Amino acid sequence: MNHKHRKALHALFAHPVSANISTRSVESVLRELGSEIEQRHGGRMGVKLNGHFAEFSHPAHSLQPVQVRQMCKFITEAGIDPQRDYPL
């Protein structure tokens, strides 16, 4: 995982929650983590990572704080710890 992806991953887990994380960067990070992403109807995307599956709304530009928290929870449940696995 390159530095740009690591920064985006750590931005997801930053406190306070950022409202300026682009959807594209999150998708790139998820792909780097090994997830399978499928675009679903109704502006949603399905993500499968390490045997876990979640469906998220797919905003046009950036994630809202609620979506960031959902994404963090999903990544953590999939067994990934950014500090341990992908330090800056």
N, C-alpha and C positions, 0 to 999 in steps of 0.2 A: 504494500500500500504506500503510495507516494505521500509527500508532505501535505499536499493540498487536500487529499482525502482524509488524512489524519486530522487536519485542522477542522474540516467539516464535521467529522465524527465527534470531536471534542466540543464543538459548538453546540451540538445537539444536547450534550450533557452539562452544559454550562449553567451556572446560577448567577443572576436571575435568567429565566428562560428567554432566549432570543426570539424575536418575531421577524428576523431578517435572514432566515436560512432558505436558500433557494431550493426548489423542488428538484431541479437537475442535479445539484450537488448531493442531495440526499439519495437520489436514485443511483448515482455513481458510487457512493459509499456502500450502499447495499449490494451492488454488483461486485464490488471489490471484496466484500465480506463473504461472497459466495452465494448470495441469494438468487432465487429465480423470481423475476417480476413479470407479471402479466397485466396488461391493460384490460380493464373490465368496463362494461357499459355503465352509464350513469356517472362518469367522471371519477371512477374509482380504480384503484390498483391493488392487485393481490400480491402478497410477498410471502415466499416460503424460504425459511432460513433455519438450517440445522434441525429439520423436522418440525418446526413451528410454522404456523400459517396465520397471517393477519390480513385484513383488508382495510385500506385507508382511502380517504377521499384524496383526490389528486388536484390540488389547487394550481392555478395557472402560473403564479409567480413565486410566492414564498409561503412557508408553513406558518400557521397560526400557533400560538403557545400551546393550545390544547393538543394540536396535532404533534407538536414536538414532544410533549410528555408521553403521548401514546407510542410514538416511535421509540423513545428511550425505553419504555417499559417492554416493548416487543424485543428490542435488541438485547436487553438484559435477560429476559426470559429465554432467549435463544442461546444464552451462555457466553455472551461477549461482554468483557469489561474493558472499556477503552484505556483506562489507566494501566491495567495489567498487560493487555494484549497488544495495544498500539500506542505506546507512549510518544509524546511529542519530542 
